[in-house]
Amino acid sequence: MKVKDIISKFREELVGIYSFDELDQILFLVLESELKFKRTDLVLQADRKLHIHESLRLNEILGNLQRGMPLQYVLGHAWFDGMKFYVNQDVLIPRQETEELVNWIHSSILPESSTAYGKCLDIGTGSGCIAISLKKRMHFLSVTGLDISEKAIAVASKNSKDLGVPVSWCVGDILHWEKMREETPMIRDQEFDVIVSNPPYVMKAEKSRMESRVTDFEPHSALFVSDADPLIFYRKISEFAFHTLKAGAYLYFEINEAKGEDVAELMEKAGFQDIEVRKDLQEKNRMVRARKV
């Protein structure tokens, strides 16, 4: 089988699943990842014969794409903040709006303020993309990533090692934060200068409106919350943060676009001040921060 044959096979068998533009981009990303192609190689090396292991791997990828598996899981990596993160189905795929949250935090913490910002905690760290990106950008931060999932922490730890960015990792259940705080050495008796979280915030009632590529493959525990108490993570994290942040320090959240005012009100009730809801590049309410006075 030649390169042009596998290209034709991808196009024939994925038509209808992806748009033409999506398929063209997927083809390039697959061949770039697996064959180290540049875009011009799609033409220049069209007649190159594939090695047997290349052919088997590309057909495996095709089968997974036909099942609707997101490309990031198929290839085993996702790009975030200019870095290549390992991902599998134990963690969410990093998204652009989360990168905007990292940008906001970074722009708020100036290098000359480094002595005032020592310890950062990322709650619900998943792949570790927030924690690692903040540490990469701001070496003066001592960053810890927390997640209830041991499998997620294993992914985050691998990313930390592979990317050469030192972050501490620990397992803990923020919904039972008082017990977790007592039993987790990395958290116990600590005061933080920054706390950030992208917690589960999609209501189960919204599931039917979501793409099957998300609902069928990404971890539901990191996505969905009960319709009866959709802000449970924001409430518990705000309680925890108010007890563990230093005076003057900030708590940052990524939020459900429909819940900006509700999260802000919740944070105010928890004792926070200077609350600001910020829109993402799509003009959706997607981030909020508040200061502990």
C-alpha positions in Angstrom: 0.0 0.0 0.0 1.2 3.5 -0.9 0.7 6.8 0.9 -1.8 7.9 -1.7 -3.8 4.7 -1.2 -4.2 5.2 2.6 -5.2 8.8 1.9 -7.9 7.7 -0.4 -9.0 5.0 2.1 -9.3 7.6 4.9 -11.3 9.9 2.7 -13.7 7.2 1.4 -14.3 5.6 4.8 -14.6 8.8 6.9 -16.8 10.8 4.5 -20.0 11.7 6.3 -18.4 11.4 9.7 -16.3 14.5 9.2 -16.6 17.5 6.9 -14.2 17.9 4.0 -12.2 20.5 5.9 -12.1 18.5 9.0 -11.0 15.4 7.1 -8.2 17.2 5.4 -6.9 18.5 8.7 -7.2 15.1 10.3 -5.3 13.4 7.4 -2.4 15.9 7.8 -2.3 15.5 11.6 -2.3 11.7 11.4 0.5 11.6 8.7 2.5 14.2 10.5 2.3 12.2 13.8 2.8 8.8 12.3 5.1 9.4 9.3 6.6 12.8 10.3 5.2 14.3 7.2 5.1 18.0 6.4 2.1 19.2 4.5 4.0 19.2 1.2 4.8 15.5 1.7 1.1 14.6 1.1 1.9 15.3 -2.6 5.7 14.7 -2.8 5.6 11.3 -1.1 2.3 10.1 -2.4 3.9 7.2 -4.2 6.0 6.1 -1.2 5.3 2.5 -0.1 4.2 2.1 3.5 6.1 -0.3 5.7 3.9 -3.0 7.1 4.0 -1.5 10.6 3.0 1.9 9.2 0.1 0.3 7.3 -1.1 -1.6 10.4 -0.9 1.5 12.6 -2.7 3.8 10.1 -5.5 1.2 9.6 -5.8 1.0 13.4 -6.2 4.8 13.5 -8.8 4.7 10.8 -10.8 2.2 12.7 -10.8 4.3 15.8 -11.8 7.4 13.9 -14.7 5.5 12.3 -15.9 4.7 15.9 -16.0 8.4 16.6 -13.0 8.4 18.9 -11.5 11.9 19.2 -8.3 12.4 17.3 -6.4 13.3 20.4 -7.1 10.0 22.0 -6.4 8.2 18.7 -3.0 9.7 18.5 -2.4 9.8 22.2 -1.6 13.5 22.5 -3.1 17.0 22.5 -1.4 20.3 22.2 -1.9 22.9 24.9 -0.1 26.1 25.6 2.5 25.1 23.0 3.3 21.8 24.6 2.5 18.3 23.6 0.5 16.5 26.3 -0.1 12.8 26.6 -3.8 12.0 26.9 -5.9 8.9 27.2 -9.5 8.3 28.1 -8.7 8.7 31.8 -8.5 12.5 31.3 -10.3 15.2 29.5 -8.9 16.6 26.3 -7.4 20.0 27.0 -9.4 22.8 25.4 -8.7 26.3 24.1 -10.9 28.0 26.7 -8.8 26.5 29.5 -5.7 27.9 27.8 -7.4 31.3 28.1 -7.7 30.7 31.8 -4.0 30.1 32.1 -3.4 33.3 30.2 -5.5 35.2 32.6 -3.7 33.9 35.6 -0.3 34.5 34.0 -1.1 38.0 33.1 -2.3 38.7 36.7 0.9 37.5 38.3 3.8 39.7 37.4 7.4 38.6 37.8 8.1 41.4 40.3 5.3 39.9 42.4 7.0 36.5 42.6 7.8 36.8 46.2 4.1 37.2 46.9 3.0 34.2 44.8 4.7 31.1 46.0 2.3 28.2 46.1 -0.3 27.3 43.5 -2.9 24.5 43.7 -4.7 23.1 40.7 -7.9 21.2 41.7 -9.1 18.5 39.4 -5.9 18.6 37.4 -6.7 15.8 34.9 -3.9 15.7 32.3 -2.0 18.4 34.4 -2.3 20.9 31.5 -3.1 23.9 33.8 -0.6 23.0 36.5 2.2 22.3 34.1 1.6 25.3 31.9 1.6 27.7 34.9 4.8 26.2 36.2 6.4 26.4 32.8 5.5 30.0 32.5 6.3 31.0 36.1 9.2 29.1 37.5 8.8 30.9 40.8 5.6 29.1 41.5 5.5 25.9 43.5 2.7 24.0 41.9 0.6 21.1 43.1 -2.0 19.2 41.1 -4.9 17.4 42.9 -7.3 14.9 41.4 -9.7 12.3 42.8 -8.6 9.9 40.0 -5.3 7.9 40.5 -5.4 7.2 36.8 -5.5 10.9 36.0 -2.7 11.6 38.4 -0.6 9.0 36.5 -1.2 10.8 33.2 -0.4 14.2 34.8 2.8 12.8 36.3 3.9 11.3 33.0 3.3 14.7 31.3 5.3 16.5 34.0 8.2 14.1 33.5 8.1 14.0 29.7 7.9 17.8 29.5 10.5 18.4 32.1 8.3 20.6 34.2 8.4 19.8 38.0 5.0 19.7 39.6 3.8 17.8 42.7 0.8 15.5 42.4 -1.6 14.1 44.9 -4.9 12.2 45.0 -7.8 13.6 47.0 -11.5 14.2 47.0 -12.3 17.9 47.2 -16.0 17.1 47.9 -14.8 15.9 51.3 -12.2 18.6 51.6 -11.9 18.7 55.4 -11.0 15.0 55.7 -8.9 15.2 52.6 -7.0 18.2 54.0 -6.2 16.3 57.2 -5.1 13.1 55.4 -3.1 14.6 52.5 0.5 15.7 53.5 0.8 18.0 50.5 -2.3 19.9 51.5 -2.3 19.7 55.3 -1.3 23.0 57.0 -0.6 24.6 53.6 -1.5 28.2 52.6 -1.8 28.9 48.9 -1.2 32.0 46.9 -3.2 30.9 43.9 -5.9 28.2 43.6 -7.4 27.3 40.2 -9.9 24.7 39.1 -11.7 23.5 36.0 -14.1 21.3 37.8 -17.0 19.2 36.3 -19.7 21.6 35.3 -21.8 20.1 32.5 -25.3 19.3 33.7 -26.6 15.9 32.7 -29.6 17.6 31.1 -27.1 19.1 28.6 -25.7 15.7 27.6 -28.2 15.2 24.7 -26.9 18.4 23.0 -23.3 17.3 23.1 -21.3 15.6 20.4 -21.0 11.8 20.8 -17.2 12.1 20.5 -17.3 13.8 23.9 -20.0 11.8 25.7 -18.9 8.4 24.4 -15.2 8.7 25.1 -14.3 11.4 27.6 -14.5 10.6 31.4 -18.0 11.4 32.7 -16.7 12.0 36.2 -14.7 14.9 34.9 -17.5 16.3 32.8 -20.9 15.9 34.4 -22.6 17.1 37.6 -26.1 16.4 38.9 -28.8 18.6 37.6 -30.0 18.9 41.2 -26.8 20.4 42.5 -24.8 21.6 39.4 -22.5 24.0 41.5 -21.5 21.4 44.1 -17.8 21.6 43.0 -17.7 25.4 43.0 -19.3 25.5 46.5 -16.9 22.9 48.0 -13.8 24.3 46.3 -14.8 27.9 47.4 -15.1 26.6 51.0 -11.8 24.9 50.8 -10.1 27.9 49.2 -11.4 30.4 51.7 -9.7 28.3 54.4 -6.4 27.7 52.6 -5.7 30.8 50.6 -3.6 33.6 52.0 -5.2 37.0 52.5 -5.2 38.9 49.2 -4.8 35.7 47.1 -7.1 34.7 44.3 -9.3 31.7 43.4 -9.8 31.1 39.6 -12.5 28.9 38.0 -13.5 27.8 34.5 -17.3 27.8 34.4 -20.3 26.7 32.6 -21.2 29.7 30.3 -24.8 29.7 31.8 -23.7 29.8 35.4 -21.4 32.9 35.6 -23.7 34.9 37.9 -24.6 31.9 40.0 -20.9 31.0 40.6 -20.1 34.7 41.4 -22.9 34.8 44.0 -21.7 31.5 45.5 -18.2 32.8 45.9 -19.5 36.0 47.5 -21.4 33.9 50.0 -18.2 32.0 50.7 -16.6 35.2 51.8 -14.7 36.3 48.6 -14.6 39.8 47.2 -13.6 41.6 44.0 -15.3 39.0 42.0 -14.9 39.2 38.2 -16.5 37.1 35.5 -14.6 37.1 32.2 -15.7 36.1 28.7 -13.6 33.8 26.4 -12.8 34.5 22.8 -16.2 33.3 21.8 -17.8 36.0 24.0 -19.1 33.4 26.4 -18.8 33.7 30.2 -16.2 31.1 30.8 -13.9 32.2 33.7 -14.3 33.8 37.1 -11.9 34.9 39.8 -12.3 36.2 43.3 -10.0 37.5 46.0 -9.8 36.5 49.6 -9.5 39.7 51.7 
